[in-house]
Amino acid sequence: MRAAFLAANPRCHECGAHATHVDHTIPVSSRPDLLMDVDNWRPHCATCSARQGARIANSRRNSGNSKRPSARPDPYSPDVL
């Protein structure tokens, strides 16, 4: 399915370079039901895909909505005491 999508959409959505990655318009973290919906896919080159991934990670980090919880709670946190 991915290969057929890239064959039909060979250029990066952002820069027009050769697309090798598929990105989701609406993030799967927000709408897991759209994971395999090709209408929610965008072709990306490796550079733009990495840039988009970094942008999402930075926005989660800055908003405090990181999906990865810390391995162990801070023992000095008021919530733990």
PDB file of N, CA, C and O in Angstrom, chain B, residues numbered from 101:
ATOM      1  N   MET B 101       0.828  -1.186   0.000  1.00  0.00           N
ATOM      2  CA  MET B 101       0.000   0.000   0.000  1.00  0.00           C
ATOM      3  C   MET B 101       0.877   1.257   0.000  1.00  0.00           C
ATOM      4  O   MET B 101       0.640   2.191  -0.766  1.00  0.00           O
ATOM      5  N   ARG B 102       1.907   1.264   0.882  1.00  0.00           N
ATOM      6  CA  ARG B 102       2.815   2.397   0.958  1.00  0.00           C
ATOM      7  C   ARG B 102       3.562   2.585  -0.364  1.00  0.00           C
ATOM      8  O   ARG B 102       3.684   3.704  -0.865  1.00  0.00           O
ATOM      9  N   ALA B 103       4.063   1.474  -0.925  1.00  0.00           N
ATOM     10  CA  ALA B 103       4.809   1.540  -2.185  1.00  0.00           C
ATOM     11  C   ALA B 103       3.927   2.055  -3.315  1.00  0.00           C
ATOM     12  O   ALA B 103       4.380   2.850  -4.137  1.00  0.00           O
ATOM     13  N   ALA B 104       2.679   1.613  -3.366  1.00  0.00           N
ATOM     14  CA  ALA B 104       1.754   2.085  -4.395  1.00  0.00           C
ATOM     15  C   ALA B 104       1.472   3.578  -4.223  1.00  0.00           C
ATOM     16  O   ALA B 104       1.375   4.313  -5.206  1.00  0.00           O
ATOM     17  N   PHE B 105       1.343   4.021  -2.975  1.00  0.00           N
ATOM     18  CA  PHE B 105       1.101   5.444  -2.713  1.00  0.00           C
ATOM     19  C   PHE B 105       2.286   6.280  -3.190  1.00  0.00           C
ATOM     20  O   PHE B 105       2.100   7.310  -3.839  1.00  0.00           O
ATOM     21  N   LEU B 106       3.514   5.838  -2.867  1.00  0.00           N
ATOM     22  CA  LEU B 106       4.702   6.583  -3.283  1.00  0.00           C
ATOM     23  C   LEU B 106       4.895   6.531  -4.801  1.00  0.00           C
ATOM     24  O   LEU B 106       5.409   7.486  -5.384  1.00  0.00           O
ATOM     25  N   ALA B 107       4.497   5.447  -5.442  1.00  0.00           N
ATOM     26  CA  ALA B 107       4.586   5.368  -6.902  1.00  0.00           C
ATOM     27  C   ALA B 107       3.626   6.371  -7.548  1.00  0.00           C
ATOM     28  O   ALA B 107       3.952   6.985  -8.564  1.00  0.00           O
ATOM     29  N   ALA B 108       2.459   6.527  -6.960  1.00  0.00           N
ATOM     30  CA  ALA B 108       1.471   7.472  -7.485  1.00  0.00           C
ATOM     31  C   ALA B 108       1.766   8.917  -7.072  1.00  0.00           C
ATOM     32  O   ALA B 108       1.289   9.855  -7.711  1.00  0.00           O
ATOM     33  N   ASN B 109       2.552   9.098  -6.002  1.00  0.00           N
ATOM     34  CA  ASN B 109       2.890  10.423  -5.473  1.00  0.00           C
ATOM     35  C   ASN B 109       4.398  10.492  -5.256  1.00  0.00           C
ATOM     36  O   ASN B 109       4.853  10.467  -4.112  1.00  0.00           O
ATOM     37  N   PRO B 110       5.184  10.579  -6.331  1.00  0.00           N
ATOM     38  CA  PRO B 110       6.638  10.433  -6.206  1.00  0.00           C
ATOM     39  C   PRO B 110       7.387  11.668  -5.692  1.00  0.00           C
ATOM     40  O   PRO B 110       8.589  11.592  -5.435  1.00  0.00           O
ATOM     41  N   ARG B 111       6.706  12.785  -5.541  1.00  0.00           N
ATOM     42  CA  ARG B 111       7.375  14.019  -5.128  1.00  0.00           C
ATOM     43  C   ARG B 111       6.976  14.435  -3.720  1.00  0.00           C
ATOM     44  O   ARG B 111       5.824  14.282  -3.315  1.00  0.00           O
ATOM     45  N   CYS B 112       7.946  14.964  -2.983  1.00  0.00           N
ATOM     46  CA  CYS B 112       7.729  15.418  -1.611  1.00  0.00           C
ATOM     47  C   CYS B 112       6.683  16.530  -1.568  1.00  0.00           C
ATOM     48  O   CYS B 112       6.715  17.461  -2.372  1.00  0.00           O
ATOM     49  N   HIS B 113       5.774  16.418  -0.633  1.00  0.00           N
ATOM     50  CA  HIS B 113       4.713  17.407  -0.423  1.00  0.00           C
ATOM     51  C   HIS B 113       5.286  18.778  -0.073  1.00  0.00           C
ATOM     52  O   HIS B 113       4.693  19.801  -0.417  1.00  0.00           O
ATOM     53  N   GLU B 114       6.438  18.808   0.610  1.00  0.00           N
ATOM     54  CA  GLU B 114       7.037  20.060   1.076  1.00  0.00           C
ATOM     55  C   GLU B 114       7.962  20.705   0.046  1.00  0.00           C
ATOM     56  O   GLU B 114       7.823  21.891  -0.254  1.00  0.00           O
ATOM     57  N   CYS B 115       8.910  19.926  -0.502  1.00  0.00           N
ATOM     58  CA  CYS B 115       9.970  20.535  -1.320  1.00  0.00           C
ATOM     59  C   CYS B 115      10.018  20.056  -2.766  1.00  0.00           C
ATOM     60  O   CYS B 115      10.724  20.644  -3.585  1.00  0.00           O
ATOM     61  N   GLY B 116       9.282  19.005  -3.089  1.00  0.00           N
ATOM     62  CA  GLY B 116       9.266  18.504  -4.460  1.00  0.00           C
ATOM     63  C   GLY B 116      10.359  17.488  -4.785  1.00  0.00           C
ATOM     64  O   GLY B 116      10.425  16.996  -5.911  1.00  0.00           O
ATOM     65  N   ALA B 117      11.215  17.169  -3.820  1.00  0.00           N
ATOM     66  CA  ALA B 117      12.257  16.163  -4.037  1.00  0.00           C
ATOM     67  C   ALA B 117      11.627  14.770  -4.129  1.00  0.00           C
ATOM     68  O   ALA B 117      10.425  14.608  -3.918  1.00  0.00           O
ATOM     69  N   HIS B 118      12.436  13.787  -4.441  1.00  0.00           N
ATOM     70  CA  HIS B 118      11.964  12.401  -4.529  1.00  0.00           C
ATOM     71  C   HIS B 118      11.446  11.940  -3.162  1.00  0.00           C
ATOM     72  O   HIS B 118      12.177  11.983  -2.174  1.00  0.00           O
ATOM     73  N   ALA B 119      10.201  11.507  -3.109  1.00  0.00           N
ATOM     74  CA  ALA B 119       9.581  11.077  -1.846  1.00  0.00           C
ATOM     75  C   ALA B 119       9.943   9.635  -1.531  1.00  0.00           C
ATOM     76  O   ALA B 119       9.880   8.755  -2.390  1.00  0.00           O
ATOM     77  N   THR B 120      10.324   9.413  -0.275  1.00  0.00           N
ATOM     78  CA  THR B 120      10.657   8.068   0.187  1.00  0.00           C
ATOM     79  C   THR B 120       9.914   7.711   1.475  1.00  0.00           C
ATOM     80  O   THR B 120       9.993   6.575   1.942  1.00  0.00           O
ATOM     81  N   HIS B 121       9.200   8.670   2.046  1.00  0.00           N
ATOM     82  CA  HIS B 121       8.489   8.473   3.306  1.00  0.00           C
ATOM     83  C   HIS B 121       7.032   8.892   3.146  1.00  0.00           C
ATOM     84  O   HIS B 121       6.695   9.698   2.279  1.00  0.00           O
ATOM     85  N   VAL B 122       6.185   8.338   3.985  1.00  0.00           N
ATOM     86  CA  VAL B 122       4.779   8.722   4.025  1.00  0.00           C
ATOM     87  C   VAL B 122       4.492   9.306   5.405  1.00  0.00           C
ATOM     88  O   VAL B 122       4.807   8.693   6.425  1.00  0.00           O
ATOM     89  N   ASP B 123       3.899  10.480   5.428  1.00  0.00           N
ATOM     90  CA  ASP B 123       3.562  11.163   6.675  1.00  0.00           C
ATOM     91  C   ASP B 123       2.047  11.274   6.749  1.00  0.00           C
ATOM     92  O   ASP B 123       1.361  11.154   5.734  1.00  0.00           O
ATOM     93  N   HIS B 124       1.531  11.501   7.936  1.00  0.00           N
ATOM     94  CA  HIS B 124       0.093  11.664   8.128  1.00  0.00           C
ATOM     95  C   HIS B 124      -0.249  13.138   8.280  1.00  0.00           C
ATOM     96  O   HIS B 124       0.416  13.853   9.029  1.00  0.00           O
ATOM     97  N   THR B 125      -1.270  13.596   7.582  1.00  0.00           N
ATOM     98  CA  THR B 125      -1.721  14.979   7.690  1.00  0.00           C
ATOM     99  C   THR B 125      -2.223  15.237   9.103  1.00  0.00           C
ATOM    100  O   THR B 125      -1.797  16.186   9.761  1.00  0.00           O
ATOM    101  N   ILE B 126      -3.122  14.393   9.557  1.00  0.00           N
ATOM    102  CA  ILE B 126      -3.606  14.439  10.943  1.00  0.00           C
ATOM    103  C   ILE B 126      -2.824  13.373  11.695  1.00  0.00           C
ATOM    104  O   ILE B 126      -2.884  12.200  11.324  1.00  0.00           O
ATOM    105  N   PRO B 127      -2.089  13.745  12.743  1.00  0.00           N
ATOM    106  CA  PRO B 127      -1.252  12.773  13.441  1.00  0.00           C
ATOM    107  C   PRO B 127      -2.036  11.561  13.949  1.00  0.00           C
ATOM    108  O   PRO B 127      -3.162  11.689  14.428  1.00  0.00           O
ATOM    109  N   VAL B 128      -1.424  10.401  13.834  1.00  0.00           N
ATOM    110  CA  VAL B 128      -2.043   9.161  14.288  1.00  0.00           C
ATOM    111  C   VAL B 128      -2.250   9.197  15.800  1.00  0.00           C
ATOM    112  O   VAL B 128      -3.165   8.553  16.314  1.00  0.00           O
ATOM    113  N   SER B 129      -1.410   9.942  16.514  1.00  0.00           N
ATOM    114  CA  SER B 129      -1.598  10.051  17.961  1.00  0.00           C
ATOM    115  C   SER B 129      -2.928  10.719  18.303  1.00  0.00           C
ATOM    116  O   SER B 129      -3.506  10.458  19.357  1.00  0.00           O
ATOM    117  N   SER B 130      -3.411  11.586  17.402  1.00  0.00           N
ATOM    118  CA  SER B 130      -4.707  12.237  17.609  1.00  0.00           C
ATOM    119  C   SER B 130      -5.868  11.413  17.069  1.00  0.00           C
ATOM    120  O   SER B 130      -6.952  11.379  17.653  1.00  0.00           O
ATOM    121  N   ARG B 131      -5.617  10.745  15.932  1.00  0.00           N
ATOM    122  CA  ARG B 131      -6.671   9.972  15.272  1.00  0.00           C
ATOM    123  C   ARG B 131      -6.136   8.629  14.804  1.00  0.00           C
ATOM    124  O   ARG B 131      -5.849   8.475  13.617  1.00  0.00           O
ATOM    125  N   PRO B 132      -5.992   7.649  15.694  1.00  0.00           N
ATOM    126  CA  PRO B 132      -5.456   6.342  15.292  1.00  0.00           C
ATOM    127  C   PRO B 132      -6.287   5.654  14.218  1.00  0.00           C
ATOM    128  O   PRO B 132      -5.775   4.805  13.487  1.00  0.00           O
ATOM    129  N   ASP B 133      -7.549   6.007  14.117  1.00  0.00           N
ATOM    130  CA  ASP B 133      -8.408   5.393  13.100  1.00  0.00           C
ATOM    131  C   ASP B 133      -8.002   5.796  11.678  1.00  0.00           C
ATOM    132  O   ASP B 133      -8.430   5.156  10.717  1.00  0.00           O
ATOM    133  N   LEU B 134      -7.185   6.843  11.528  1.00  0.00           N
ATOM    134  CA  LEU B 134      -6.765   7.301  10.209  1.00  0.00           C
ATOM    135  C   LEU B 134      -5.398   6.750   9.786  1.00  0.00           C
ATOM    136  O   LEU B 134      -4.830   7.197   8.790  1.00  0.00           O
ATOM    137  N   LEU B 135      -4.874   5.789  10.536  1.00  0.00           N
ATOM    138  CA  LEU B 135      -3.559   5.228  10.244  1.00  0.00           C
ATOM    139  C   LEU B 135      -3.439   4.757   8.799  1.00  0.00           C
ATOM    140  O   LEU B 135      -2.467   5.099   8.126  1.00  0.00           O
ATOM    141  N   MET B 136      -4.378   4.002   8.319  1.00  0.00           N
ATOM    142  CA  MET B 136      -4.306   3.433   6.979  1.00  0.00           C
ATOM    143  C   MET B 136      -5.183   4.162   5.962  1.00  0.00           C
ATOM    144  O   MET B 136      -5.411   3.646   4.867  1.00  0.00           O
ATOM    145  N   ASP B 137      -5.674   5.345   6.304  1.00  0.00           N
ATOM    146  CA  ASP B 137      -6.505   6.141   5.399  1.00  0.00           C
ATOM    147  C   ASP B 137      -5.588   6.930   4.466  1.00  0.00           C
ATOM    148  O   ASP B 137      -4.941   7.885   4.896  1.00  0.00           O
ATOM    149  N   VAL B 138      -5.529   6.534   3.179  1.00  0.00           N
ATOM    150  CA  VAL B 138      -4.612   7.185   2.241  1.00  0.00           C
ATOM    151  C   VAL B 138      -4.947   8.658   2.027  1.00  0.00           C
ATOM    152  O   VAL B 138      -4.087   9.425   1.591  1.00  0.00           O
ATOM    153  N   ASP B 139      -6.169   9.064   2.323  1.00  0.00           N
ATOM    154  CA  ASP B 139      -6.524  10.483   2.226  1.00  0.00           C
ATOM    155  C   ASP B 139      -5.841  11.299   3.329  1.00  0.00           C
ATOM    156  O   ASP B 139      -5.819  12.528   3.267  1.00  0.00           O
ATOM    157  N   ASN B 140      -5.290  10.626   4.326  1.00  0.00           N
ATOM    158  CA  ASN B 140      -4.585  11.286   5.414  1.00  0.00           C
ATOM    159  C   ASN B 140      -3.056  11.176   5.240  1.00  0.00           C
ATOM    160  O   ASN B 140      -2.308  11.553   6.142  1.00  0.00           O
ATOM    161  N   TRP B 141      -2.600  10.673   4.114  1.00  0.00           N
ATOM    162  CA  TRP B 141      -1.175  10.493   3.863  1.00  0.00           C
ATOM    163  C   TRP B 141      -0.609  11.623   3.021  1.00  0.00           C
ATOM    164  O   TRP B 141      -1.311  12.205   2.193  1.00  0.00           O
ATOM    165  N   ARG B 142       0.688  11.937   3.240  1.00  0.00           N
ATOM    166  CA  ARG B 142       1.428  12.897   2.424  1.00  0.00           C
ATOM    167  C   ARG B 142       2.790  12.296   2.101  1.00  0.00           C
ATOM    168  O   ARG B 142       3.426  11.704   2.973  1.00  0.00           O
ATOM    169  N   PRO B 143       3.247  12.442   0.855  1.00  0.00           N
ATOM    170  CA  PRO B 143       4.587  11.957   0.525  1.00  0.00           C
ATOM    171  C   PRO B 143       5.645  12.952   1.010  1.00  0.00           C
ATOM    172  O   PRO B 143       5.458  14.164   0.895  1.00  0.00           O
ATOM    173  N   HIS B 144       6.749  12.445   1.547  1.00  0.00           N
ATOM    174  CA  HIS B 144       7.850  13.287   2.016  1.00  0.00           C
ATOM    175  C   HIS B 144       9.183  12.683   1.612  1.00  0.00           C
ATOM    176  O   HIS B 144       9.314  11.464   1.499  1.00  0.00           O
ATOM    177  N   CYS B 145      10.176  13.543   1.394  1.00  0.00           N
ATOM    178  CA  CYS B 145      11.555  13.068   1.230  1.00  0.00           C
ATOM    179  C   CYS B 145      12.106  12.805   2.636  1.00  0.00           C
ATOM    180  O   CYS B 145      11.473  13.171   3.627  1.00  0.00           O
ATOM    181  N   ALA B 146      13.264  12.182   2.723  1.00  0.00           N
ATOM    182  CA  ALA B 146      13.842  11.852   4.031  1.00  0.00           C
ATOM    183  C   ALA B 146      14.109  13.104   4.860  1.00  0.00           C
ATOM    184  O   ALA B 146      13.878  13.108   6.069  1.00  0.00           O
ATOM    185  N   THR B 147      14.593  14.165   4.220  1.00  0.00           N
ATOM    186  CA  THR B 147      14.923  15.401   4.938  1.00  0.00           C
ATOM    187  C   THR B 147      13.684  16.052   5.530  1.00  0.00           C
ATOM    188  O   THR B 147      13.676  16.418   6.706  1.00  0.00           O
ATOM    189  N   CYS B 148      12.640  16.199   4.730  1.00  0.00           N
ATOM    190  CA  CYS B 148      11.414  16.838   5.227  1.00  0.00           C
ATOM    191  C   CYS B 148      10.714  15.968   6.262  1.00  0.00           C
ATOM    192  O   CYS B 148      10.102  16.490   7.194  1.00  0.00           O
ATOM    193  N   SER B 149      10.794  14.650   6.112  1.00  0.00           N
ATOM    194  CA  SER B 149      10.200  13.748   7.098  1.00  0.00           C
ATOM    195  C   SER B 149      10.897  13.899   8.443  1.00  0.00           C
ATOM    196  O   SER B 149      10.240  13.950   9.483  1.00  0.00           O
ATOM    197  N   ALA B 150      12.232  13.971   8.425  1.00  0.00           N
ATOM    198  CA  ALA B 150      12.988  14.149   9.670  1.00  0.00           C
ATOM    199  C   ALA B 150      12.681  15.520  10.294  1.00  0.00           C
ATOM    200  O   ALA B 150      12.538  15.637  11.511  1.00  0.00           O
ATOM    201  N   ARG B 151      12.584  16.533   9.460  1.00  0.00           N
ATOM    202  CA  ARG B 151      12.278  17.876   9.956  1.00  0.00           C
ATOM    203  C   ARG B 151      10.896  17.902  10.605  1.00  0.00           C
ATOM    204  O   ARG B 151      10.717  18.508  11.662  1.00  0.00           O
ATOM    205  N   GLN B 152       9.924  17.253   9.979  1.00  0.00           N
ATOM    206  CA  GLN B 152       8.565  17.205  10.527  1.00  0.00           C
ATOM    207  C   GLN B 152       8.557  16.440  11.851  1.00  0.00           C
ATOM    208  O   GLN B 152       7.892  16.859  12.798  1.00  0.00           O
ATOM    209  N   GLY B 153       9.284  15.327  11.929  1.00  0.00           N
ATOM    210  CA  GLY B 153       9.359  14.556  13.164  1.00  0.00           C
ATOM    211  C   GLY B 153       9.975  15.367  14.291  1.00  0.00           C
ATOM    212  O   GLY B 153       9.515  15.304  15.431  1.00  0.00           O
ATOM    213  N   ALA B 154      11.013  16.127  13.976  1.00  0.00           N
ATOM    214  CA  ALA B 154      11.659  16.966  14.986  1.00  0.00           C
ATOM    215  C   ALA B 154      10.721  18.075  15.454  1.00  0.00           C
ATOM    216  O   ALA B 154      10.690  18.410  16.638  1.00  0.00           O
ATOM    217  N   ARG B 155       9.965  18.636  14.530  1.00  0.00           N
ATOM    218  CA  ARG B 155       9.010  19.692  14.887  1.00  0.00           C
ATOM    219  C   ARG B 155       7.952  19.166  15.855  1.00  0.00           C
ATOM    220  O   ARG B 155       7.608  19.834  16.830  1.00  0.00           O
ATOM    221  N   ILE B 156       7.441  17.975  15.584  1.00  0.00           N
ATOM    222  CA  ILE B 156       6.422  17.380  16.452  1.00  0.00           C
ATOM    223  C   ILE B 156       7.009  17.078  17.830  1.00  0.00           C
ATOM    224  O   ILE B 156       6.382  17.367  18.849  1.00  0.00           O
ATOM    225  N   ALA B 157       8.204  16.500  17.864  1.00  0.00           N
ATOM    226  CA  ALA B 157       8.840  16.181  19.144  1.00  0.00           C
ATOM    227  C   ALA B 157       9.088  17.447  19.956  1.00  0.00           C
ATOM    228  O   ALA B 157       8.859  17.462  21.165  1.00  0.00           O
ATOM    229  N   ASN B 158       9.555  18.510  19.302  1.00  0.00           N
ATOM    230  CA  ASN B 158       9.803  19.771  20.001  1.00  0.00           C
ATOM    231  C   ASN B 158       8.518  20.393  20.527  1.00  0.00           C
ATOM    232  O   ASN B 158       8.500  20.933  21.633  1.00  0.00           O
ATOM    233  N   SER B 159       7.445  20.324  19.749  1.00  0.00           N
ATOM    234  CA  SER B 159       6.185  20.916  20.214  1.00  0.00           C
ATOM    235  C   SER B 159       5.634  20.134  21.407  1.00  0.00           C
ATOM    236  O   SER B 159       5.066  20.728  22.323  1.00  0.00           O
ATOM    237  N   ARG B 160       5.796  18.809  21.402  1.00  0.00           N
ATOM    238  CA  ARG B 160       5.355  18.004  22.562  1.00  0.00           C
ATOM    239  C   ARG B 160       6.197  18.327  23.783  1.00  0.00           C
ATOM    240  O   ARG B 160       5.673  18.472  24.888  1.00  0.00           O
ATOM    241  N   ARG B 161       7.498  18.437  23.583  1.00  0.00           N
ATOM    242  CA  ARG B 161       8.405  18.732  24.691  1.00  0.00           C
ATOM    243  C   ARG B 161       8.088  20.100  25.289  1.00  0.00           C
ATOM    244  O   ARG B 161       8.077  20.257  26.510  1.00  0.00           O
ATOM    245  N   ASN B 162       7.832  21.087  24.437  1.00  0.00           N
ATOM    246  CA  ASN B 162       7.569  22.443  24.911  1.00  0.00           C
ATOM    247  C   ASN B 162       6.183  22.602  25.525  1.00  0.00           C
ATOM    248  O   ASN B 162       5.974  23.486  26.355  1.00  0.00           O
ATOM    249  N   SER B 163       5.239  21.758  25.128  1.00  0.00           N
ATOM    250  CA  SER B 163       3.884  21.878  25.658  1.00  0.00           C
ATOM    251  C   SER B 163       3.668  20.995  26.883  1.00  0.00           C
ATOM    252  O   SER B 163       2.638  21.095  27.549  1.00  0.00           O
ATOM    253  N   GLY B 164       4.633  20.134  27.181  1.00  0.00           N
ATOM    254  CA  GLY B 164       4.489  19.239  28.323  1.00  0.00           C
ATOM    255  C   GLY B 164       3.632  18.030  28.016  1.00  0.00           C
ATOM    256  O   GLY B 164       3.220  17.324  28.937  1.00  0.00           O
ATOM    257  N   ASN B 165       3.350  17.768  26.744  1.00  0.00           N
ATOM    258  CA  ASN B 165       2.507  16.637  26.357  1.00  0.00           C
ATOM    259  C   ASN B 165       3.325  15.486  25.793  1.00  0.00           C
ATOM    260  O   ASN B 165       2.886  14.821  24.855  1.00  0.00           O
ATOM    261  N   SER B 166       4.479  15.248  26.336  1.00  0.00           N
ATOM    262  CA  SER B 166       5.315  14.160  25.856  1.00  0.00           C
ATOM    263  C   SER B 166       4.603  12.831  26.088  1.00  0.00           C
ATOM    264  O   SER B 166       4.017  12.611  27.147  1.00  0.00           O
ATOM    265  N   LYS B 167       4.657  11.956  25.102  1.00  0.00           N
ATOM    266  CA  LYS B 167       4.007  10.650  25.213  1.00  0.00           C
ATOM    267  C   LYS B 167       4.841   9.687  26.054  1.00  0.00           C
ATOM    268  O   LYS B 167       4.328   8.664  26.509  1.00  0.00           O
ATOM    269  N   ARG B 168       6.103   9.997  26.262  1.00  0.00           N
ATOM    270  CA  ARG B 168       6.975   9.096  27.002  1.00  0.00           C
ATOM    271  C   ARG B 168       7.108   9.555  28.445  1.00  0.00           C
ATOM    272  O   ARG B 168       7.726  10.585  28.711  1.00  0.00           O
ATOM    273  N   PRO B 169       6.542   8.813  29.372  1.00  0.00           N
ATOM    274  CA  PRO B 169       6.699   9.190  30.781  1.00  0.00           C
ATOM    275  C   PRO B 169       8.121   8.900  31.241  1.00  0.00           C
ATOM    276  O   PRO B 169       8.813   8.063  30.662  1.00  0.00           O
ATOM    277  N   SER B 170       8.541   9.588  32.270  1.00  0.00           N
ATOM    278  CA  SER B 170       9.878   9.331  32.789  1.00  0.00           C
ATOM    279  C   SER B 170       9.917   7.912  33.356  1.00  0.00           C
ATOM    280  O   SER B 170       8.893   7.365  33.766  1.00  0.00           O
ATOM    281  N   ALA B 171      11.101   7.335  33.371  1.00  0.00           N
ATOM    282  CA  ALA B 171      11.253   5.946  33.805  1.00  0.00           C
ATOM    283  C   ALA B 171      10.858   5.770  35.268  1.00  0.00           C
ATOM    284  O   ALA B 171      10.266   4.754  35.631  1.00  0.00           O
ATOM    285  N   ARG B 172      11.174   6.733  36.093  1.00  0.00           N
ATOM    286  CA  ARG B 172      10.785   6.641  37.503  1.00  0.00           C
ATOM    287  C   ARG B 172      10.454   8.045  38.003  1.00  0.00           C
ATOM    288  O   ARG B 172      10.996   9.031  37.504  1.00  0.00           O
ATOM    289  N   PRO B 173       9.578   8.129  38.972  1.00  0.00           N
ATOM    290  CA  PRO B 173       9.184   9.445  39.465  1.00  0.00           C
ATOM    291  C   PRO B 173      10.324  10.126  40.210  1.00  0.00           C
ATOM    292  O   PRO B 173      11.209   9.470  40.758  1.00  0.00           O
ATOM    293  N   ASP B 174      10.284  11.427  40.219  1.00  0.00           N
ATOM    294  CA  ASP B 174      11.271  12.225  40.960  1.00  0.00           C
ATOM    295  C   ASP B 174      10.993  12.048  42.449  1.00  0.00           C
ATOM    296  O   ASP B 174       9.909  12.407  42.908  1.00  0.00           O
ATOM    297  N   PRO B 175      11.943  11.503  43.220  1.00  0.00           N
ATOM    298  CA  PRO B 175      11.691  11.257  44.642  1.00  0.00           C
ATOM    299  C   PRO B 175      11.493  12.543  45.455  1.00  0.00           C
ATOM    300  O   PRO B 175      10.984  12.501  46.576  1.00  0.00           O
ATOM    301  N   TYR B 176      11.890  13.661  44.896  1.00  0.00           N
ATOM    302  CA  TYR B 176      11.755  14.935  45.613  1.00  0.00           C
ATOM    303  C   TYR B 176      10.519  15.720  45.185  1.00  0.00           C
ATOM    304  O   TYR B 176      10.288  16.837  45.648  1.00  0.00           O
ATOM    305  N   SER B 177       9.741  15.131  44.309  1.00  0.00           N
ATOM    306  CA  SER B 177       8.519  15.793  43.851  1.00  0.00           C
ATOM    307  C   SER B 177       7.496  15.851  44.980  1.00  0.00           C
ATOM    308  O   SER B 177       7.369  14.886  45.734  1.00  0.00           O
ATOM    309  N   PRO B 178       6.754  16.969  45.120  1.00  0.00           N
ATOM    310  CA  PRO B 178       5.726  17.049  46.170  1.00  0.00           C
ATOM    311  C   PRO B 178       4.656  15.975  46.018  1.00  0.00           C
ATOM    312  O   PRO B 178       4.019  15.593  47.000  1.00  0.00           O
ATOM    313  N   ASP B 179       4.451  15.482  44.788  1.00  0.00           N
ATOM    314  CA  ASP B 179       3.446  14.447  44.570  1.00  0.00           C
ATOM    315  C   ASP B 179       3.850  13.119  45.193  1.00  0.00           C
ATOM    316  O   ASP B 179       2.995  12.325  45.584  1.00  0.00           O
ATOM    317  N   VAL B 180       5.154  12.878  45.285  1.00  0.00           N
ATOM    318  CA  VAL B 180       5.660  11.613  45.808  1.00  0.00           C
ATOM    319  C   VAL B 180       5.736  11.645  47.332  1.00  0.00           C
ATOM    320  O   VAL B 180       5.526  10.629  47.996  1.00  0.00           O
ATOM    321  N   LEU B 181       6.035  12.814  47.873  1.00  0.00           N
ATOM    322  CA  LEU B 181       6.194  12.942  49.334  1.00  0.00           C
ATOM    323  C   LEU B 181       4.910  12.862  50.038  1.00  0.00           C
ATOM    324  O   LEU B 181       4.871  12.951  51.265  1.00  0.00           O
TER     325      LEU B 181
END
